[in-house]
Amino acid sequence: MSTFTQNLICLYQIAVVGGGLSGLSFAILMARKGYSVILFEKETYPLHRVCGEYISLESLDFITQLGISIDALKIPIIKKIGISSPSGTYLSQSLPLGGFGISRYLLDYSLAKIATKEGVTLLEKTPVNDVIFHNNFFEIDTSNQKYKANICVGAFGKRSNLDVRFNRNFIINPAKSKRNFIGVKYHLKLPFDNDLIELHNFEDGYCGISRVENDITCMCYITTAENLKKYGTIENMEKNVLFKNEFLRKYFTTATFLFAKPVTIAQINFSEKTLVQNHILFCGDSAGLIAPLCGNGMSMAMHAATLLASEVDFYFKNDFNRAILEKNYQSVWRKNFKTRLFVGRWIQYMFGKIFITNIVVGVLKYFPKIVTLIIKNTHGKPF
Ligand SMILES: Cc1cc2nc3c(=O)[nH]c(=O)nc-3n(C[C@H](O)[C@H](O)[C@H](O)COP(=O)(O)OP(=O)(O)OC[C@H]3O[C@@H](n4cnc5c(N)ncnc54)[C@H](O)[C@@H]3O)c2cc1C
């Protein structure tokens, strides 16, 4: 017997790598169905993540079913959107579906507690170094121990050490520097309407602002890595680029900042991703990331978790046919998300180019139905 095999001591039906929204939702659903589930998360809860923290209402029923009460947490419901162009044109209208604001600090932590209560073995501070498919089982390698599972779900977000380890398509063919983005988030105290989300455009990026719990305002922006490189530091870039948008300048100069420094993330790209590789089933951003300005990534991550949960349940209850599981999951995922991702990529490409954004916002101001149509095409139905 090899040393590797001797070290394998824990066997689970399902292993989930990554404890963000998709991983936690999937783990809770499967534990409730009675499966043995282990979830590996490299960080410790609660934690702040780069995210605009606006969730479209399509997920409200699902989040409530998971055990989170929006009423009890006094979460703001968001019904209006305001969009500014870099030159200062401002359009405002109601949102077709709307959303709510909740910090990832609170949301992910609440889900982690529910997962543990439902019987998920949740290992925090446990990065997975490798996953190997061998004799119809996955061998999951952490620094402390190796684990074995029948199903492995990759829910490790936009970019992880494992993407590199698995040589995923977007690692082998990296995005051009203009298509490589960074994200920055702050929590602020400032006067801001509870039912409003604003999207402010600036050169090579845009910034979302909306309320979360406890009268906190979340401000989160995305821009190109090139923009940061050009100005050297985040502060310098903000002063030289974001401040040119008068709305952003006002917020930056009048708000009280609640973090000592911003939460940041680098190497974001929107390339198409494989949905299954080495028999690992990808979910959430690991399967595909929608442009943040669609305000819909979190709903997609949770919705994908429900789709995957029913496919994996079918697999265990029926024929243990891995090929059919993989085929069905890819098909149902594409049916639900392919068009949205396409529209999101198109919008991401258009916004941030000063000339185009000024024209688009200027024109759309007079055609609210088109704005509604674009928003509808990036959103799904309640699930
Ligand atoms: C700038 C920006 C703003 C956004 N704003 C919004 C918004 O307002 N509304 C919205 O709906 N969506 C928004 N999104 C998208 C949203 O944040 C994501 O779609 C969502 O977080 C996806 O959840 P996930 O579970 O797939 O990944 P994540 O939430 O990123 O979770 C992945 C987890 O995997 C863990 N992990 C990674 N590697 C390993 C490893 N090797 N071992 C163990 N654990 C590992 C990570 O620590 C992390 O906890 C935004 C995204 C960006 C970039």
PDBQT file of the ligand as one rigid body, heavy atoms in Angstrom, charges set to zero:
ROOT
HETATM    1  C1  LIG A 401     -15.955  43.752  -7.864  1.00  0.00    +0.000 C 
HETATM    2  C2  LIG A 401     -17.079  42.760  -7.757  1.00  0.00    +0.000 A 
HETATM    3  C3  LIG A 401     -18.332  43.182  -7.336  1.00  0.00    +0.000 A 
HETATM    4  C4  LIG A 401     -19.397  42.277  -7.270  1.00  0.00    +0.000 A 
HETATM    5  N1  LIG A 401     -20.619  42.728  -6.872  1.00  0.00    +0.000 NA
HETATM    6  C5  LIG A 401     -21.674  41.878  -6.862  1.00  0.00    +0.000 A 
HETATM    7  C6  LIG A 401     -22.972  42.328  -6.455  1.00  0.00    +0.000 A 
HETATM    8  O1  LIG A 401     -23.188  43.474  -6.057  1.00  0.00    +0.000 OA
HETATM    9  N2  LIG A 401     -24.001  41.435  -6.500  1.00  0.00    +0.000 N 
HETATM   10  C7  LIG A 401     -23.825  40.135  -6.912  1.00  0.00    +0.000 A 
HETATM   11  O2  LIG A 401     -24.806  39.376  -6.942  1.00  0.00    +0.000 OA
HETATM   12  N3  LIG A 401     -22.600  39.673  -7.253  1.00  0.00    +0.000 NA
HETATM   13  C8  LIG A 401     -21.526  40.515  -7.240  1.00  0.00    +0.000 A 
HETATM   14  N4  LIG A 401     -20.285  40.043  -7.567  1.00  0.00    +0.000 N 
HETATM   15  C9  LIG A 401     -20.123  38.612  -7.877  1.00  0.00    +0.000 C 
HETATM   16  C10 LIG A 401     -20.145  37.753  -6.597  1.00  0.00    +0.000 C 
HETATM   17  O3  LIG A 401     -19.259  38.257  -5.633  1.00  0.00    +0.000 OA
HETATM   18  C11 LIG A 401     -19.743  36.319  -6.945  1.00  0.00    +0.000 C 
HETATM   19  O4  LIG A 401     -20.463  35.902  -8.092  1.00  0.00    +0.000 OA
HETATM   20  C12 LIG A 401     -20.009  35.357  -5.789  1.00  0.00    +0.000 C 
HETATM   21  O5  LIG A 401     -19.242  35.720  -4.685  1.00  0.00    +0.000 OA
HETATM   22  C13 LIG A 401     -19.672  33.945  -6.228  1.00  0.00    +0.000 C 
HETATM   23  O6  LIG A 401     -19.693  33.073  -5.131  1.00  0.00    +0.000 OA
HETATM   24  P1  LIG A 401     -18.766  31.781  -5.140  1.00  0.00    +0.000 P 
HETATM   25  O7  LIG A 401     -19.232  30.942  -4.010  1.00  0.00    +0.000 OA
HETATM   26  O8  LIG A 401     -18.710  31.183  -6.482  1.00  0.00    +0.000 OA
HETATM   27  O9  LIG A 401     -17.289  32.334  -4.876  1.00  0.00    +0.000 OA
HETATM   28  P2  LIG A 401     -16.697  33.081  -3.609  1.00  0.00    +0.000 P 
HETATM   29  O10 LIG A 401     -17.762  33.766  -2.846  1.00  0.00    +0.000 OA
HETATM   30  O11 LIG A 401     -15.552  33.877  -4.125  1.00  0.00    +0.000 OA
HETATM   31  O12 LIG A 401     -16.147  31.904  -2.690  1.00  0.00    +0.000 OA
HETATM   32  C14 LIG A 401     -15.052  31.094  -3.051  1.00  0.00    +0.000 C 
HETATM   33  C15 LIG A 401     -14.428  30.541  -1.781  1.00  0.00    +0.000 C 
HETATM   34  O13 LIG A 401     -13.457  29.559  -2.095  1.00  0.00    +0.000 OA
HETATM   35  C16 LIG A 401     -12.380  29.682  -1.171  1.00  0.00    +0.000 C 
HETATM   36  N5  LIG A 401     -11.209  29.004  -1.758  1.00  0.00    +0.000 N 
HETATM   37  C17 LIG A 401     -10.514  29.354  -2.876  1.00  0.00    +0.000 A 
HETATM   38  N6  LIG A 401      -9.528  28.469  -3.116  1.00  0.00    +0.000 NA
HETATM   39  C18 LIG A 401      -9.605  27.537  -2.126  1.00  0.00    +0.000 A 
HETATM   40  C19 LIG A 401      -8.861  26.364  -1.822  1.00  0.00    +0.000 A 
HETATM   41  N7  LIG A 401      -7.836  25.972  -2.588  1.00  0.00    +0.000 N 
HETATM   42  N8  LIG A 401      -9.209  25.649  -0.736  1.00  0.00    +0.000 NA
HETATM   43  C20 LIG A 401     -10.250  26.030   0.066  1.00  0.00    +0.000 A 
HETATM   44  N9  LIG A 401     -10.982  27.136  -0.171  1.00  0.00    +0.000 NA
HETATM   45  C21 LIG A 401     -10.670  27.869  -1.258  1.00  0.00    +0.000 A 
HETATM   46  C22 LIG A 401     -12.240  31.182  -0.998  1.00  0.00    +0.000 C 
HETATM   47  O14 LIG A 401     -11.551  31.530   0.179  1.00  0.00    +0.000 OA
HETATM   48  C23 LIG A 401     -13.709  31.611  -0.968  1.00  0.00    +0.000 C 
HETATM   49  O15 LIG A 401     -14.206  31.622   0.344  1.00  0.00    +0.000 OA
HETATM   50  C24 LIG A 401     -19.201  40.927  -7.634  1.00  0.00    +0.000 A 
HETATM   51  C25 LIG A 401     -17.924  40.487  -8.035  1.00  0.00    +0.000 A 
HETATM   52  C26 LIG A 401     -16.878  41.397  -8.109  1.00  0.00    +0.000 A 
HETATM   53  C27 LIG A 401     -15.544  40.919  -8.563  1.00  0.00    +0.000 C 
ENDROOT
TORSDOF 0
